[in-house]
């Protein structure tokens, strides 16, 4: 069995994984909102590599190949199915290079489709897409594969089966919408239990819900499974009345007017501490994450990543600082006015 690096790393303590490449690269002007297909891998590979490096610099233990939404169905919808294999292979090579240079874990990635239905034809088509992407990931030498953002637990099970069939470890996460259940009506803890029974090394939740509306679901999942639990919310201020980032602003903010709802670095640091107290072992953030968020989580976990060299020290601020010498200088300056 390959992929043992994941289990070895988990045995040493919690893992931090930065996700959110779609939103961050769209904000930087390299990816189109709407289609949300990662053509940037082919158009501007240096932008993808730079973001990988920034997330590692901020504290991420994982370099995740940017193959989210790089499956056959998504590319077919925009008439670019011919880009499928080069896009996946290039994304894997970019991530592999950064992971090996930085000593990080190297992950492949598969995600939800819009094809899944509980009928043989749809299941076969979805499984074929997973087999395709997982096969390229295995050839690239990934340490494990992330399977994420599944609204249907049945689709997550198909991804788990494909990853395990390739001899790889799987980190499998569900996306839970307003109703706290999967689309087929399973409670999150029951779905995660079935994923663990199917061989997933890590199970849990990612995307859709922000920190405060994901935490209650994590408690029940942690109590229900014996494998490590993953928690990667979106960094937005979801709440009881609007529990998902799709529902924020009465549903008008998603996906490109979410800025007023963005979590601060202090919010995500608090989430990291609360999740660790619950027994979550695999932490991170999804859509909306930026490097400063990841650094804040790393520091909340008791770490000092390279980016911590530049963590805020407001004592040095010319006007807000607490350093006595600065205050004296400010007073002298004010007296000269």
BALOBA-1460 file (C-alpha; in Angstrom, 3 decimals):
// residues 337
<rec num="1" residu="x" x="0.000" y="0.000" z="0.000"/>
<rec num="2" residu="x" x="1.403" y="3.385" z="-1.027"/>
<rec num="3" residu="x" x="0.371" y="6.602" z="0.668"/>
<rec num="4" residu="x" x="1.752" y="5.582" z="4.070"/>
<rec num="5" residu="x" x="3.306" y="9.046" z="4.419"/>
<rec num="6" residu="x" x="-0.152" y="10.390" z="5.251"/>
<rec num="7" residu="x" x="-0.629" y="7.957" z="8.126"/>
<rec num="8" residu="x" x="2.908" y="8.496" z="9.369"/>
<rec num="9" residu="x" x="2.380" y="12.239" z="9.375"/>
<rec num="10" residu="x" x="-0.960" y="11.943" z="11.184"/>
<rec num="11" residu="x" x="0.690" y="9.779" z="13.826"/>
<rec num="12" residu="x" x="2.927" y="12.740" z="14.689"/>
<rec num="13" residu="x" x="0.046" y="15.174" z="15.149"/>
<rec num="14" residu="x" x="-2.619" y="17.209" z="13.348"/>
<rec num="15" residu="x" x="-2.230" y="18.126" z="9.672"/>
<rec num="16" residu="x" x="-2.982" y="21.542" z="8.174"/>
<rec num="17" residu="x" x="-4.144" y="21.617" z="4.548"/>
<rec num="18" residu="x" x="-4.756" y="24.759" z="2.490"/>
<rec num="19" residu="x" x="-7.489" y="24.530" z="-0.133"/>
<rec num="20" residu="x" x="-9.468" y="27.250" z="-1.909"/>
<rec num="21" residu="x" x="-7.452" y="27.526" z="-5.127"/>
<rec num="22" residu="x" x="-10.501" y="28.306" z="-7.298"/>
<rec num="23" residu="x" x="-11.540" y="31.381" z="-5.326"/>
<rec num="24" residu="x" x="-8.036" y="32.700" z="-4.682"/>
<rec num="25" residu="x" x="-6.875" y="32.416" z="-8.296"/>
<rec num="26" residu="x" x="-10.136" y="34.001" z="-9.479"/>
<rec num="27" residu="x" x="-9.516" y="36.922" z="-7.119"/>
<rec num="28" residu="x" x="-6.010" y="37.266" z="-8.538"/>
<rec num="29" residu="x" x="-7.373" y="37.471" z="-12.077"/>
<rec num="30" residu="x" x="-6.251" y="34.082" z="-13.424"/>
<rec num="31" residu="x" x="-9.508" y="32.092" z="-13.420"/>
<rec num="32" residu="x" x="-13.037" y="32.823" z="-14.604"/>
<rec num="33" residu="x" x="-15.891" y="32.824" z="-12.111"/>
<rec num="34" residu="x" x="-18.855" y="30.925" z="-13.473"/>
<rec num="35" residu="x" x="-17.090" y="28.168" z="-15.345"/>
<rec num="36" residu="x" x="-14.620" y="27.714" z="-12.471"/>
<rec num="37" residu="x" x="-12.451" y="25.373" z="-14.537"/>
<rec num="38" residu="x" x="-8.727" y="25.497" z="-13.596"/>
<rec num="39" residu="x" x="-7.413" y="26.367" z="-17.056"/>
<rec num="40" residu="x" x="-4.872" y="28.553" z="-15.255"/>
<rec num="41" residu="x" x="-2.816" y="25.366" z="-14.870"/>
<rec num="42" residu="x" x="-2.147" y="25.507" z="-18.618"/>
<rec num="43" residu="x" x="-2.420" y="29.271" z="-19.192"/>
<rec num="44" residu="x" x="-0.362" y="30.544" z="-16.249"/>
<rec num="45" residu="x" x="1.317" y="27.612" z="-14.470"/>
<rec num="46" residu="x" x="3.633" y="29.998" z="-12.616"/>
<rec num="47" residu="x" x="0.599" y="31.512" z="-10.838"/>
<rec num="48" residu="x" x="-0.465" y="28.070" z="-9.596"/>
<rec num="49" residu="x" x="3.049" y="27.235" z="-8.457"/>
<rec num="50" residu="x" x="3.353" y="30.557" z="-6.638"/>
<rec num="51" residu="x" x="0.115" y="29.944" z="-4.722"/>
<rec num="52" residu="x" x="1.303" y="26.463" z="-3.731"/>
<rec num="53" residu="x" x="4.487" y="28.026" z="-2.378"/>
<rec num="54" residu="x" x="2.611" y="30.771" z="-0.533"/>
<rec num="55" residu="x" x="0.355" y="28.267" z="1.213"/>
<rec num="56" residu="x" x="3.343" y="26.141" z="2.282"/>
<rec num="57" residu="x" x="5.146" y="29.300" z="3.446"/>
<rec num="58" residu="x" x="2.050" y="30.092" z="5.530"/>
<rec num="59" residu="x" x="2.023" y="26.649" z="7.153"/>
<rec num="60" residu="x" x="0.177" y="24.154" z="4.972"/>
<rec num="61" residu="x" x="1.497" y="20.603" z="5.353"/>
<rec num="62" residu="x" x="-0.077" y="19.565" z="2.052"/>
<rec num="63" residu="x" x="0.436" y="20.641" z="-1.547"/>
<rec num="64" residu="x" x="-2.799" y="19.706" z="-3.275"/>
<rec num="65" residu="x" x="-2.702" y="19.370" z="-7.053"/>
<rec num="66" residu="x" x="-5.099" y="21.875" z="-8.569"/>
<rec num="67" residu="x" x="-7.338" y="19.351" z="-10.315"/>
<rec num="68" residu="x" x="-10.543" y="20.434" z="-8.597"/>
<rec num="69" residu="x" x="-13.246" y="20.686" z="-11.294"/>
<rec num="70" residu="x" x="-10.704" y="19.355" z="-13.785"/>
<rec num="71" residu="x" x="-12.832" y="16.323" z="-14.573"/>
<rec num="72" residu="x" x="-14.298" y="15.262" z="-17.903"/>
<rec num="73" residu="x" x="-17.795" y="16.604" z="-17.294"/>
<rec num="74" residu="x" x="-16.681" y="20.136" z="-16.383"/>
<rec num="75" residu="x" x="-14.381" y="20.413" z="-19.386"/>
<rec num="76" residu="x" x="-17.028" y="18.995" z="-21.714"/>
<rec num="77" residu="x" x="-19.485" y="21.710" z="-20.610"/>
<rec num="78" residu="x" x="-17.129" y="24.440" z="-21.849"/>
<rec num="79" residu="x" x="-16.070" y="22.561" z="-24.976"/>
<rec num="80" residu="x" x="-12.539" y="21.819" z="-23.794"/>
<rec num="81" residu="x" x="-12.578" y="18.106" z="-23.059"/>
<rec num="82" residu="x" x="-9.383" y="17.754" z="-25.116"/>
<rec num="83" residu="x" x="-7.536" y="19.585" z="-22.331"/>
<rec num="84" residu="x" x="-8.455" y="16.983" z="-19.710"/>
<rec num="85" residu="x" x="-5.290" y="14.909" z="-19.618"/>
<rec num="86" residu="x" x="-2.689" y="17.682" z="-20.078"/>
<rec num="87" residu="x" x="-4.429" y="19.810" z="-17.461"/>
<rec num="88" residu="x" x="-4.429" y="17.007" z="-14.890"/>
<rec num="89" residu="x" x="-0.896" y="15.866" z="-15.606"/>
<rec num="90" residu="x" x="0.511" y="19.399" z="-15.533"/>
<rec num="91" residu="x" x="-1.287" y="20.241" z="-12.287"/>
<rec num="92" residu="x" x="0.135" y="17.129" z="-10.682"/>
<rec num="93" residu="x" x="3.662" y="17.919" z="-11.828"/>
<rec num="94" residu="x" x="3.472" y="21.495" z="-10.522"/>
<rec num="95" residu="x" x="2.268" y="20.286" z="-7.129"/>
<rec num="96" residu="x" x="4.807" y="17.465" z="-7.029"/>
<rec num="97" residu="x" x="7.675" y="19.863" z="-7.671"/>
<rec num="98" residu="x" x="6.655" y="22.198" z="-4.843"/>
<rec num="99" residu="x" x="5.904" y="19.360" z="-2.428"/>
<rec num="100" residu="x" x="9.214" y="17.619" z="-2.983"/>
<rec num="101" residu="x" x="11.195" y="20.862" z="-2.750"/>
<rec num="102" residu="x" x="9.497" y="21.874" z="0.500"/>
<rec num="103" residu="x" x="9.157" y="18.477" z="2.172"/>
<rec num="104" residu="x" x="5.352" y="18.697" z="2.134"/>
<rec num="105" residu="x" x="2.812" y="15.965" z="1.530"/>
<rec num="106" residu="x" x="1.810" y="15.682" z="-2.138"/>
<rec num="107" residu="x" x="-1.892" y="15.141" z="-2.763"/>
<rec num="108" residu="x" x="-4.042" y="14.414" z="-5.779"/>
<rec num="109" residu="x" x="-7.622" y="15.684" z="-5.852"/>
<rec num="110" residu="x" x="-11.023" y="14.598" z="-7.152"/>
<rec num="111" residu="x" x="-14.342" y="16.272" z="-6.432"/>
<rec num="112" residu="x" x="-18.094" y="16.204" z="-6.887"/>
<rec num="113" residu="x" x="-19.745" y="16.156" z="-10.282"/>
<rec num="114" residu="x" x="-23.234" y="17.108" z="-11.415"/>
<rec num="115" residu="x" x="-23.767" y="13.679" z="-12.951"/>
<rec num="116" residu="x" x="-24.274" y="11.493" z="-9.892"/>
<rec num="117" residu="x" x="-27.599" y="9.744" z="-9.501"/>
<rec num="118" residu="x" x="-28.417" y="6.495" z="-7.770"/>
<rec num="119" residu="x" x="-28.797" y="4.572" z="-11.011"/>
<rec num="120" residu="x" x="-26.300" y="2.347" z="-12.857"/>
<rec num="121" residu="x" x="-25.556" y="4.588" z="-15.842"/>
<rec num="122" residu="x" x="-24.779" y="7.671" z="-13.768"/>
<rec num="123" residu="x" x="-22.748" y="5.694" z="-11.238"/>
<rec num="124" residu="x" x="-20.691" y="4.124" z="-14.015"/>
<rec num="125" residu="x" x="-19.976" y="7.512" z="-15.636"/>
<rec num="126" residu="x" x="-18.919" y="9.085" z="-12.345"/>
<rec num="127" residu="x" x="-16.740" y="6.140" z="-11.347"/>
<rec num="128" residu="x" x="-15.030" y="6.269" z="-14.749"/>
<rec num="129" residu="x" x="-14.163" y="9.945" z="-14.190"/>
<rec num="130" residu="x" x="-12.716" y="9.163" z="-10.781"/>
<rec num="131" residu="x" x="-10.697" y="6.223" z="-12.125"/>
<rec num="132" residu="x" x="-9.293" y="8.465" z="-14.839"/>
<rec num="133" residu="x" x="-8.110" y="11.224" z="-12.514"/>
<rec num="134" residu="x" x="-6.923" y="8.890" z="-9.768"/>
<rec num="135" residu="x" x="-4.922" y="6.934" z="-12.343"/>
<rec num="136" residu="x" x="-3.004" y="10.047" z="-13.361"/>
<rec num="137" residu="x" x="-2.461" y="10.924" z="-9.697"/>
<rec num="138" residu="x" x="-1.068" y="7.472" z="-8.977"/>
<rec num="139" residu="x" x="1.313" y="7.740" z="-11.942"/>
<rec num="140" residu="x" x="2.508" y="11.105" z="-10.607"/>
<rec num="141" residu="x" x="3.427" y="9.483" z="-7.289"/>
<rec num="142" residu="x" x="1.004" y="11.264" z="-4.950"/>
<rec num="143" residu="x" x="1.192" y="10.473" z="-1.253"/>
<rec num="144" residu="x" x="-2.610" y="10.344" z="-1.033"/>
<rec num="145" residu="x" x="-5.740" y="11.631" z="-2.788"/>
<rec num="146" residu="x" x="-8.247" y="14.141" z="-1.481"/>
<rec num="147" residu="x" x="-11.857" y="13.484" z="-2.514"/>
<rec num="148" residu="x" x="-13.955" y="16.485" z="-1.588"/>
<rec num="149" residu="x" x="-17.118" y="18.575" z="-1.628"/>
<rec num="150" residu="x" x="-19.544" y="15.693" z="-2.029"/>
<rec num="151" residu="x" x="-23.206" y="16.451" z="-1.458"/>
<rec num="152" residu="x" x="-24.142" y="12.833" z="-2.181"/>
<rec num="153" residu="x" x="-22.465" y="10.355" z="0.145"/>
<rec num="154" residu="x" x="-22.933" y="7.723" z="-2.546"/>
<rec num="155" residu="x" x="-20.677" y="9.716" z="-4.862"/>
<rec num="156" residu="x" x="-18.116" y="10.047" z="-2.066"/>
<rec num="157" residu="x" x="-18.184" y="6.271" z="-1.666"/>
<rec num="158" residu="x" x="-17.482" y="5.843" z="-5.384"/>
<rec num="159" residu="x" x="-14.482" y="8.151" z="-5.079"/>
<rec num="160" residu="x" x="-13.238" y="6.240" z="-2.046"/>
<rec num="161" residu="x" x="-13.506" y="2.965" z="-3.929"/>
<rec num="162" residu="x" x="-11.588" y="4.377" z="-6.913"/>
<rec num="163" residu="x" x="-8.787" y="5.715" z="-4.717"/>
<rec num="164" residu="x" x="-8.459" y="2.510" z="-2.713"/>
<rec num="165" residu="x" x="-8.496" y="0.431" z="-5.908"/>
<rec num="166" residu="x" x="-5.441" y="2.408" z="-7.041"/>
<rec num="167" residu="x" x="-3.620" y="1.485" z="-3.830"/>
<rec num="168" residu="x" x="-3.767" y="4.982" z="-2.356"/>
<rec num="169" residu="x" x="-4.956" y="6.491" z="0.901"/>
<rec num="170" residu="x" x="-8.061" y="8.695" z="0.761"/>
<rec num="171" residu="x" x="-9.077" y="11.851" z="2.626"/>
<rec num="172" residu="x" x="-12.809" y="12.116" z="1.920"/>
<rec num="173" residu="x" x="-14.950" y="15.116" z="2.858"/>
<rec num="174" residu="x" x="-18.638" y="15.904" z="2.471"/>
<rec num="175" residu="x" x="-20.298" y="19.264" z="1.809"/>
<rec num="176" residu="x" x="-23.439" y="19.740" z="3.900"/>
<rec num="177" residu="x" x="-25.987" y="22.319" z="2.776"/>
<rec num="178" residu="x" x="-28.732" y="24.075" z="4.772"/>
<rec num="179" residu="x" x="-30.355" y="20.813" z="5.850"/>
<rec num="180" residu="x" x="-27.803" y="18.968" z="8.019"/>
<rec num="181" residu="x" x="-27.743" y="15.827" z="5.907"/>
<rec num="182" residu="x" x="-26.435" y="14.508" z="2.615"/>
<rec num="183" residu="x" x="-28.587" y="14.731" z="-0.494"/>
<rec num="184" residu="x" x="-29.787" y="11.174" z="-0.017"/>
<rec num="185" residu="x" x="-30.810" y="11.996" z="3.554"/>
<rec num="186" residu="x" x="-27.967" y="10.474" z="5.581"/>
<rec num="187" residu="x" x="-26.815" y="12.226" z="8.737"/>
<rec num="188" residu="x" x="-23.209" y="13.440" z="8.368"/>
<rec num="189" residu="x" x="-21.979" y="11.080" z="11.067"/>
<rec num="190" residu="x" x="-23.629" y="8.082" z="9.376"/>
<rec num="191" residu="x" x="-22.159" y="9.037" z="6.009"/>
<rec num="192" residu="x" x="-18.699" y="9.444" z="7.523"/>
<rec num="193" residu="x" x="-19.002" y="6.109" z="9.272"/>
<rec num="194" residu="x" x="-19.770" y="4.427" z="5.944"/>
<rec num="195" residu="x" x="-16.830" y="6.188" z="4.285"/>
<rec num="196" residu="x" x="-14.497" y="4.999" z="7.031"/>
<rec num="197" residu="x" x="-15.855" y="1.467" z="6.679"/>
<rec num="198" residu="x" x="-15.135" y="1.703" z="2.928"/>
<rec num="199" residu="x" x="-11.474" y="2.363" z="3.690"/>
<rec num="200" residu="x" x="-11.091" y="6.154" z="3.830"/>
<rec num="201" residu="x" x="-8.109" y="7.059" z="6.017"/>
<rec num="202" residu="x" x="-9.627" y="10.425" z="6.991"/>
<rec num="203" residu="x" x="-13.291" y="11.484" z="6.836"/>
<rec num="204" residu="x" x="-15.091" y="14.730" z="7.548"/>
<rec num="205" residu="x" x="-16.463" y="17.944" z="6.080"/>
<rec num="206" residu="x" x="-15.263" y="20.682" z="3.749"/>
<rec num="207" residu="x" x="-16.695" y="23.729" z="1.991"/>
<rec num="208" residu="x" x="-20.262" y="25.147" z="2.035"/>
<rec num="209" residu="x" x="-20.378" y="25.892" z="5.784"/>
<rec num="210" residu="x" x="-18.336" y="28.438" z="7.686"/>
<rec num="211" residu="x" x="-16.596" y="27.735" z="10.994"/>
<rec num="212" residu="x" x="-19.519" y="28.340" z="13.316"/>
<rec num="213" residu="x" x="-22.064" y="26.272" z="11.385"/>
<rec num="214" residu="x" x="-19.634" y="23.423" z="10.728"/>
<rec num="215" residu="x" x="-18.525" y="22.928" z="14.338"/>
<rec num="216" residu="x" x="-21.786" y="21.352" z="15.625"/>
<rec num="217" residu="x" x="-21.664" y="18.717" z="12.870"/>
<rec num="218" residu="x" x="-18.030" y="17.914" z="13.649"/>
<rec num="219" residu="x" x="-18.917" y="17.000" z="17.226"/>
<rec num="220" residu="x" x="-21.252" y="14.223" z="16.117"/>
<rec num="221" residu="x" x="-18.827" y="12.969" z="13.453"/>
<rec num="222" residu="x" x="-15.936" y="12.807" z="15.908"/>
<rec num="223" residu="x" x="-18.056" y="10.697" z="18.263"/>
<rec num="224" residu="x" x="-19.141" y="8.347" z="15.465"/>
<rec num="225" residu="x" x="-15.865" y="7.309" z="13.788"/>
<rec num="226" residu="x" x="-12.529" y="5.846" z="14.845"/>
<rec num="227" residu="x" x="-10.450" y="7.340" z="12.022"/>
<rec num="228" residu="x" x="-9.030" y="10.893" z="11.896"/>
<rec num="229" residu="x" x="-11.601" y="13.609" z="11.208"/>
<rec num="230" residu="x" x="-11.163" y="16.442" z="8.695"/>
<rec num="231" residu="x" x="-12.620" y="19.940" z="8.964"/>
<rec num="232" residu="x" x="-12.100" y="22.510" z="6.184"/>
<rec num="233" residu="x" x="-14.831" y="25.183" z="6.339"/>
<rec num="234" residu="x" x="-15.141" y="28.213" z="4.112"/>
<rec num="235" residu="x" x="-13.807" y="31.366" z="5.845"/>
<rec num="236" residu="x" x="-17.107" y="33.226" z="5.850"/>
<rec num="237" residu="x" x="-19.461" y="34.317" z="8.629"/>
<rec num="238" residu="x" x="-22.219" y="31.778" z="8.198"/>
<rec num="239" residu="x" x="-24.729" y="31.607" z="11.051"/>
<rec num="240" residu="x" x="-27.864" y="29.742" z="12.118"/>
<rec num="241" residu="x" x="-30.214" y="31.654" z="9.807"/>
<rec num="242" residu="x" x="-27.762" y="31.498" z="6.862"/>
<rec num="243" residu="x" x="-25.714" y="28.365" z="7.544"/>
<rec num="244" residu="x" x="-24.000" y="28.145" z="4.150"/>
<rec num="245" residu="x" x="-22.056" y="30.639" z="2.084"/>
<rec num="246" residu="x" x="-24.629" y="30.185" z="-0.678"/>
<rec num="247" residu="x" x="-27.285" y="31.561" z="1.692"/>
<rec num="248" residu="x" x="-25.372" y="34.642" z="2.910"/>
<rec num="249" residu="x" x="-26.893" y="38.019" z="2.112"/>
<rec num="250" residu="x" x="-30.215" y="36.372" z="1.497"/>
<rec num="251" residu="x" x="-28.592" y="34.284" z="-1.221"/>
<rec num="252" residu="x" x="-27.385" y="37.292" z="-3.220"/>
<rec num="253" residu="x" x="-23.711" y="37.263" z="-2.190"/>
<rec num="254" residu="x" x="-22.560" y="33.916" z="-3.575"/>
<rec num="255" residu="x" x="-20.151" y="33.491" z="-5.254"/>
<rec num="256" residu="x" x="-18.501" y="36.813" z="-6.104"/>
<rec num="257" residu="x" x="-19.936" y="39.291" z="-3.580"/>
<rec num="258" residu="x" x="-18.902" y="37.458" z="-0.418"/>
<rec num="259" residu="x" x="-16.207" y="39.945" z="0.605"/>
<rec num="260" residu="x" x="-18.232" y="41.632" z="3.402"/>
<rec num="261" residu="x" x="-18.780" y="38.235" z="5.021"/>
<rec num="262" residu="x" x="-15.124" y="37.154" z="5.071"/>
<rec num="263" residu="x" x="-13.714" y="35.732" z="8.298"/>
<rec num="264" residu="x" x="-10.768" y="37.486" z="9.880"/>
<rec num="265" residu="x" x="-7.537" y="35.716" z="10.743"/>
<rec num="266" residu="x" x="-8.693" y="35.751" z="14.385"/>
<rec num="267" residu="x" x="-11.929" y="33.958" z="13.465"/>
<rec num="268" residu="x" x="-10.152" y="31.090" z="11.742"/>
<rec num="269" residu="x" x="-7.582" y="30.833" z="14.533"/>
<rec num="270" residu="x" x="-10.440" y="30.438" z="17.005"/>
<rec num="271" residu="x" x="-11.939" y="27.748" z="14.789"/>
<rec num="272" residu="x" x="-8.641" y="25.860" z="14.706"/>
<rec num="273" residu="x" x="-8.436" y="25.838" z="18.497"/>
<rec num="274" residu="x" x="-12.056" y="24.727" z="18.890"/>
<rec num="275" residu="x" x="-11.673" y="21.990" z="16.273"/>
<rec num="276" residu="x" x="-8.532" y="20.683" z="17.964"/>
<rec num="277" residu="x" x="-10.399" y="20.560" z="21.274"/>
<rec num="278" residu="x" x="-13.056" y="18.424" z="19.579"/>
<rec num="279" residu="x" x="-10.367" y="15.982" z="18.421"/>
<rec num="280" residu="x" x="-10.168" y="17.014" z="14.765"/>
<rec num="281" residu="x" x="-6.815" y="15.872" z="13.319"/>
<rec num="282" residu="x" x="-6.910" y="17.253" z="9.762"/>
<rec num="283" residu="x" x="-7.572" y="20.991" z="9.607"/>
<rec num="284" residu="x" x="-7.769" y="23.527" z="6.846"/>
<rec num="285" residu="x" x="-9.895" y="25.964" z="4.901"/>
<rec num="286" residu="x" x="-11.707" y="25.765" z="1.580"/>
<rec num="287" residu="x" x="-13.127" y="28.393" z="-0.831"/>
<rec num="288" residu="x" x="-12.113" y="31.892" z="0.235"/>
<rec num="289" residu="x" x="-8.927" y="30.878" z="2.044"/>
<rec num="290" residu="x" x="-5.877" y="33.093" z="1.672"/>
<rec num="291" residu="x" x="-2.343" y="32.594" z="3.015"/>
<rec num="292" residu="x" x="-2.874" y="34.900" z="6.009"/>
<rec num="293" residu="x" x="-5.764" y="32.671" z="7.111"/>
<rec num="294" residu="x" x="-3.578" y="29.576" z="6.892"/>
<rec num="295" residu="x" x="-0.788" y="31.242" z="8.871"/>
<rec num="296" residu="x" x="-3.282" y="32.188" z="11.603"/>
<rec num="297" residu="x" x="-4.468" y="28.582" z="11.834"/>
<rec num="298" residu="x" x="-0.904" y="27.276" z="11.932"/>
<rec num="299" residu="x" x="-0.054" y="29.623" z="14.774"/>
<rec num="300" residu="x" x="-3.228" y="28.616" z="16.629"/>
<rec num="301" residu="x" x="-1.931" y="25.051" z="16.350"/>
<rec num="302" residu="x" x="1.250" y="26.143" z="18.116"/>
<rec num="303" residu="x" x="3.432" y="26.359" z="15.016"/>
<rec num="304" residu="x" x="5.775" y="28.963" z="13.592"/>
<rec num="305" residu="x" x="5.775" y="28.573" z="9.794"/>
<rec num="306" residu="x" x="8.195" y="30.671" z="7.743"/>
<rec num="307" residu="x" x="5.504" y="33.316" z="7.259"/>
<rec num="308" residu="x" x="5.407" y="33.863" z="11.030"/>
<rec num="309" residu="x" x="8.536" y="35.961" z="10.614"/>
<rec num="310" residu="x" x="6.120" y="38.593" z="9.325"/>
<rec num="311" residu="x" x="3.224" y="38.061" z="11.740"/>
<rec num="312" residu="x" x="1.738" y="41.297" z="13.074"/>
<rec num="313" residu="x" x="3.516" y="43.137" z="15.866"/>
<rec num="314" residu="x" x="1.430" y="46.222" z="16.490"/>
<rec num="315" residu="x" x="3.809" y="47.418" z="19.210"/>
<rec num="316" residu="x" x="5.951" y="48.693" z="16.336"/>
<rec num="317" residu="x" x="3.186" y="50.734" z="14.718"/>
<rec num="318" residu="x" x="4.021" y="54.420" z="14.526"/>
<rec num="319" residu="x" x="0.671" y="55.547" z="15.961"/>
<rec num="320" residu="x" x="-0.897" y="52.457" z="17.529"/>
<rec num="321" residu="x" x="2.258" y="50.918" z="18.969"/>
<rec num="322" residu="x" x="2.933" y="50.309" z="22.632"/>
<rec num="323" residu="x" x="6.707" y="50.692" z="22.428"/>
<rec num="324" residu="x" x="7.639" y="53.560" z="24.799"/>
<rec num="325" residu="x" x="10.246" y="54.960" z="22.413"/>
<rec num="326" residu="x" x="7.658" y="55.208" z="19.640"/>
<rec num="327" residu="x" x="5.167" y="56.864" z="21.946"/>
<rec num="328" residu="x" x="7.784" y="59.432" z="22.972"/>
<rec num="329" residu="x" x="8.581" y="60.154" z="19.336"/>
<rec num="330" residu="x" x="4.894" y="60.552" z="18.532"/>
<rec num="331" residu="x" x="4.435" y="62.958" z="21.439"/>
<rec num="332" residu="x" x="7.445" y="65.022" z="20.358"/>
<rec num="333" residu="x" x="6.134" y="65.099" z="16.774"/>
<rec num="334" residu="x" x="2.700" y="66.211" z="17.958"/>
<rec num="335" residu="x" x="4.221" y="69.028" z="20.040"/>
<rec num="336" residu="x" x="6.002" y="70.376" z="16.960"/>
<rec num="337" residu="x" x="2.748" y="70.680" z="15.006"/>
